[in-house]
Amino acid sequence: MSGPGELDAAILQAHREDDRVRLAQLYFKAGDIEEQAGDIDAACFFYTIAYVYGLETEQAEPRDQAHARLVTHGREA
């Protein structure tokens, strides 16, 4: 994926396919992009969604990474 349009399309496709494992990964990536752009509120929104999908699918990597980012930004204890 090279741009935000491609990420948006991938997220929409994953929703259509109900691919929650992929959604956890994609929402984490969206959060990372927003964090790098300096929009911490948007980043934490996406990290929260990644965290929830990570919990639902028992995917440790996006779940734990998203949780760590939320803690870093004071959004989770």
N, C-alpha and C positions, 0 to 999 in steps of 0.2 A: 504494500500500500504506500502510495507516495503522497497523497494529499487528503485533506479533510473530506472532500467529496467521496473519495473511495472508502474512507473509514465509515462515513455515514451510510453508504450503500451496503457495506459489509454488515453493519449493525442491523439495518433493516432486513437484510437477507437472513441473518441469524435469528431475528425475531420471527420471520415467516416460517422458518424451519424449526422453531422452538429449540434451537441449539444453545442451551444454557451454558454449556462449557465454553463455547466460543464467545458467548455474550460476556462472560466474566473476563475473558482475555481482552476483548475489544473495548469494553468499558474502562478497564484499567489503562489501556493504551490511550483512550480519549482523555482520561484524567491526567496522564503523564504529559500529553500534549498541552493541555490547558495549564498545568503547573509550570511547564517550561515557558509558556507565554505570559506567566505572571498572574493568571486569573485563578487564585486559590479557591474562591467560592465555587466556581465551575468545576475545578479539578476535584474538589471534595464531593461534589454532587456525583460525578462519574465514579469516583472511588467507592462511594457508598453503594452504588448499584453493582459495581464489580464485586464488592464484599458480599452483598446479598446473594448474587448468583454463585459466588464461590462457596458460600455456606450451603446453598441448596444442592449443589452438585458435588460437594466434598472435594473441591479442587483447592488444594492447599496453597499453591503458589499465588494465584491472583487474590485469594482470600487473605492470606497473610501479608502480602505486599500492600494491598489496599488498606488493611487495618493499620499497618505500620505508618503509611502516609497520613491516614486520618489522625493517628496519635501525634505525629510530628506537627500537624497543623492545629492541634488542640481541639479536634472534633470528636475524639473518642478517648476514653480513659483506659 
